[in-house]
Amino acid sequence: MAQGVVIIGVQWGDEGKGKIVDYYAREANIVARFQGGNNAGHTIVVGGKQYILHLIPSGVLHPHTECIVGSGVVVDPEVFLEEIETLKKLGIVDLEKRVRLSDRSHLILEYHKALDAAREGGGGGGKKIGTTKRGIGPTYEDRVARRGIRVADLFDKASFTEKFESNLKEKNFLLKEMYGCEPVSVERAVEKYSAIAEKLRPFVADTADHLTNQIAAGKKILYEGAQGVLLDVDYGTYPYVTSSQTLPSQCALGLGSRFPDNTLFMGVIKAYSTRVGEGPFVTELKDATGEKLRKTGNEFGATTGRPRRCGWLDLVAVRYALRVSGITRLAITKADVLSGFAELKVCVSYEHKGKRLTTVPAVTQHLEEVTPIYETVPGWEQSLVNVRSASDLPKSMWSYISYIEKFTGAKVSLISTGAGREAVIDIESAF
Ligand code: IMP
């Protein structure tokens, strides 16, 4: 029995982690986020009601669960407070008692969002990444450049103003001179963040210390990843990645606390592949099959509403992602979307200039140049909508699962067959 379970997206995000986290959160005492920010969009459907969470851990929907937003998360304080208000309106209770925000988290401020949007607008002539324009990249940049402003800084107005003003000299120069955008005003911003500080106060805590104590007390911890391994700043398809580390090893760093001795790393894969934003996507289908996946799977971004690019399952990329992250268990989502295909394809190697590749190359341009080599496997006609037990799954679906297990070496523990909380086939428990 594990005391810690890490849930990580294995592909390019959007694997449906929110639902899987919500499922395991039933058994957890604490759900903690350790990286990313409100670039994430975790959709959960409970009793026919849809919740989209961007910053607060998906575990919040269970009334007994405590939630932590760790220091590795970059926090837009306005979004944090808006999300709290939305949750309250939806009847989610005890948020001041249950949600804790690290005093060391870096703040996404107005100038970060303005810079993200300006760069993506192409004004400076830089490379378009297709970001969510939420200011994530510029905030992580400031963190390592040692000029970031953290949650704790909000509570000393004089020092906050000094730091903000000092940063703004450079940011406004870039915004005006390089990108031809409106500068950010100091006065307005300082007043705004002062008001925000008071509203944020009840949630702010030394979360690292708290989590360490809770782990020592034997509490069960669920770690909620955002984005996915292939968007990791080091191991993803660089530079078409997010700006944080998305791998399980980041949990300890992004929360300032050790792992429980017995911790399980679980990866979430969609039964096919999707990607939003720019960057290589070997198995992308720009044809009627891709359109069918998008339509049936309702593949539109939960954060930006952008249509997702769709394609067959890329097992080379999945196996690579599992190896760099140490994941041994898998949850497969959106299996229901594949019903009605006579046959399915899975990518088992790449061909690059006459050579076979069996893993993801470091040079992203090579990944753009490869041709996928596919194996074709039988599909299934049967709808999975009401299937709740493993023994009722179609035989060819089991072959698909076995193929994935054999190819990757990971064990499939959970299958999600629909958006609702109840649409889950639990093969092997995690906690
Ligand atoms: P950023 O994280 O907003 O800087 O965006 C960098 C890249 O990561 C872009 O391709 C985004 O579309 C992608 N991305 C960021 N967050 C998510 C997510 O939660 N799901 C899927 N893609 C994401």
Residues whose N, C-alpha, C, O or C-beta is under 5 A from the ligand:
A	BS01	IMP	W12 G13 D14 N39 A40 G41 I129 G130 T131 T132 K133 R134 I136 G137 Q227 L231 V241 T242 S243 V276 G277 E278
